[in-house]
Amino acid sequence: MARKILELKGVTKKYGENVILDKFNLSINENEFVTFLGPSGCGKTTTLRIIAGFETMNEGQLLLDGVEIESLPAHKRPINTVFQKYALFPHLNVYDNIAFGLRNNVFSNVYDIGAMNMMEKYGFEEEEIDSLMKKLTFIEKPKDVKKYLIETFSNESVTFKVEDVFKANKKAKTYAEVKDEVNALLNSPASVEDNAPIKNAKETILNGLKEKDVYYKMVTAIKDRHFKEDVIKEEVTEALKLVNLSGYENREITSMSGGQMQRIAIARAIVNKPRILLLDEPLSALDLKLRKAMRLELREMQKKLGITFIFVTHDQEEAMVMSDTIVVMNQGEIEQIGRPEDIYNTPVNRFVSTFIGEANIFRGVYPEARRLNMLGKTFKVSAHDFMPNDPIYVIIEKEDFDICSTDIAKLIGTVKTCKFKEGQYEIDVQIDDKTIKIISEDKLNVGDEVGLTVAPGNIYCEDIKENKAKILANFDDANILEGTYVGNQYVSFLGQNFKTYITTFIPGEVVDAVIRPEDFDLELDDLSKAIIVGTVTKTVFTGVTFEIWVDVNGSTLKVSDYQNVEVGDQIGLKVDFYEIHLMKVADEYQPLEIQQIRAKAREEALLESESEDETL
Amino acid sequence: MKRFKNLAIPYLVWLILLVVVPLLVMFVLTFMSTNGTDLTTAIFSIDSYKRMLDPSIYKALWNSLYVAGITVIICILLGYPVAYFISFSHLKNKKLFLLLLILPMWSNSMLRIVSWLRLLSTEGLAALNLVGTDAAVIFVTVTTYLPFMIFPIYTVLEKLDRSLLEASADLGVPSFKTFFKVTVPLSLSGVSSGVLMVFLPAATGFAISQTIGQGKVRLIGNLLQSVFEKNNYNFGSLLSIFVSVMILALVAAFSLFGKRREN
């Protein structure tokens, strides 16, 4: 179940009379890729700057993990930013730029990280590490963390205890005098003769202990004056590896290209292990090719790091390709929150549909391997990880359409408008009832026929029913029920069959059925009209609605409604078939036959694409 | 571009006539003994070089470096905060404040120096016996050259990308530490040009030390002036060349240091 990490409640920002954000409410989940999408001046960057702590708000609350952080200055928030123009320090090299936060942060967690790395290295249990880390989060200053670590580890270390025994018995001449005390501390008696001089005995025993005592080793390491720099070095190297820039440590910032600076800016932010990474239009300064590559890389990075990314952009394609959740903003208000496919399939108002419509996004079907049916034509595509007849949506950049003569063109349309902008022509081409935006070096006459082609590699396909592992902002506390696709638009869960709008699963496939609490309707009078019957176990009044927990054959459903019911009541629930959403479930949870069918289809698709590669 | 080359000829002539030739003449003069600039009675002599051994020269040189050095340090300490606060303030008209700073420079510098002398000699202040001391000379030098420190620093601070400071705060660094880790290193180029612009005139000037120092504070400039006043062009030339070389060496060392720091 997704957990809320950040909440904005009634956030209002004004510059004089000018209202930038008006009672803005939003909650963002852990480990989610959220995009603020909107035209310039819609307040998306201001929202980001408020979250980062660079702007104050006039009204409202900002909660991180349920704790108010509005009063914390930027440097105390566990949130890092990748700036639009990177804001790398020109007087420092790549290494020092990335190490800047770890070195200079007053609440630097270098010692925490160092201790964690060492404990992992010495094979401590995860629980043990976690419990220590939890204790460390309450200690603010790095100096105190260091002290605490040395103390804790020293108390665990046998070497120090034995050393203390020898110290306490300074006057002893032979080992026999301290033997009992020492052996009481050791697991097995030390193999030192009783009449050995105490000095030799001490040396032998301590040297033997030091070799095996991991606590002793950790204490010595932490006490070492290079410890902090060593940890920083490890972390910086790791961060550089993550952004594919290993070996660039000593380069000057001024000698780096735009794409490299972008990566360094990301490394500099993530090396501090923030809870949330904010990205302020970080791709806008890159050229198209690099931008596309970076999109995928950022997406991968977010998955790998498992932290929340909040990404700001005005580019619809970018938002559609990268996000788990898109927040469409306009004039300081949220127009719609949803998964990319929701935003595209069911825009809630005219603004969203027009704004998203400006992008070249199309509906299509994947008829067979490496083919796409779209706009009444069949295209070759390079994507091959879909099932035949999967519904997909397709994104093509304006720059990726090539103009060609009409007899070899895939698409033929009429030029609707042709505007000159920044050295290029932006052209709207009407094809049937869809307008496509293209960019051309040459001017085209309005009303002319024009032929278009697209290279297979430039067609981006996304599965409409793709399983996003995370539950998205508007599916915040949705009910997720394990079910099986029966076939013929029926799905079974809670021991019953339900009709659904989705057709594209294989009969027998395990799916997750998702129903939002507010999509249930209560049926209190005639239980036979209800499709689900259960017992009320708990109700809570939230101020507007009642949240009702209903037990149905041992599973609990959460329902939200305006009317209240009594705990213990039998109630009926209704839900419309189009409100039962199904999500794909990973192969490992599928029955064997389904796994085989899926694997086979994938293999065939791959084979076909390979043979096609040969013929091309 | 070629036809514009001809436009540079007047400047070349200027340079040759007024810089290169005089330097050569000075160099030749150092090996002679002449009566003023009258070359008809000139004879070969290395008397000038012998006089260079006089310890009073090195005393004056040391005084110059000392006065100029202290002046530079005080100018940095006073000028950096002024430049910083004007640049980082939310004032609508920063230019106005800068204008106020340079306003006194519109009057003749000699007038200002003499005014300071009068001020320091007024009844109340005279009791402090400031006139004729190093402190008074340094004080007046600072007031004269402070704007030359403020301006280059201000220019660099104005150009400093404010998002770098936000980035530093974002990385968990509080503002006073950001100042030393980001603002100062990135404004050092302004400080170093300020240092040159203050140090050179402070070390070589003679008006302030003569007027405020009352002959008790002898800098290299005063020495040069008195030598030329006595019509000794031979020793004067040698001393001038010596001072030029010293300054050149200092500037070279300074910029070399700056370059090494950058790398």
Chai-1 contact restraints between the chains, C-beta under 6 A:
chainA,res_idxA,chainB,res_idxB,connection_type,confidence,min_distance_angstrom,max_distance_angstrom,comment,restraint_id
A,F54,B,E166,contact,1.0,0.0,6.0,A-B,restraint_1
A,A74,B,A169,contact,1.0,0.0,6.0,A-B,restraint_2
A,A74,B,D170,contact,1.0,0.0,6.0,A-B,restraint_3
A,H75,B,A169,contact,1.0,0.0,6.0,A-B,restraint_4
A,H75,B,G172,contact,1.0,0.0,6.0,A-B,restraint_5
A,H75,B,V173,contact,1.0,0.0,6.0,A-B,restraint_6
A,H75,B,P174,contact,1.0,0.0,6.0,A-B,restraint_7
A,N80,B,D170,contact,1.0,0.0,6.0,A-B,restraint_8
A,T81,B,D170,contact,1.0,0.0,6.0,A-B,restraint_9
A,F83,B,S163,contact,1.0,0.0,6.0,A-B,restraint_10
A,A87,B,S163,contact,1.0,0.0,6.0,A-B,restraint_11
A,A87,B,L164,contact,1.0,0.0,6.0,A-B,restraint_12
A,A87,B,A167,contact,1.0,0.0,6.0,A-B,restraint_13
A,H91,B,P185,contact,1.0,0.0,6.0,A-B,restraint_14
A,H91,B,L186,contact,1.0,0.0,6.0,A-B,restraint_15
A,F100,B,L171,contact,1.0,0.0,6.0,A-B,restraint_16
A,G101,B,L171,contact,1.0,0.0,6.0,A-B,restraint_17
A,G101,B,G172,contact,1.0,0.0,6.0,A-B,restraint_18
A,N104,B,V173,contact,1.0,0.0,6.0,A-B,restraint_19
A,N104,B,K177,contact,1.0,0.0,6.0,A-B,restraint_20
A,N104,B,K181,contact,1.0,0.0,6.0,A-B,restraint_21
A,N105,B,G172,contact,1.0,0.0,6.0,A-B,restraint_22
A,V106,B,P174,contact,1.0,0.0,6.0,A-B,restraint_23
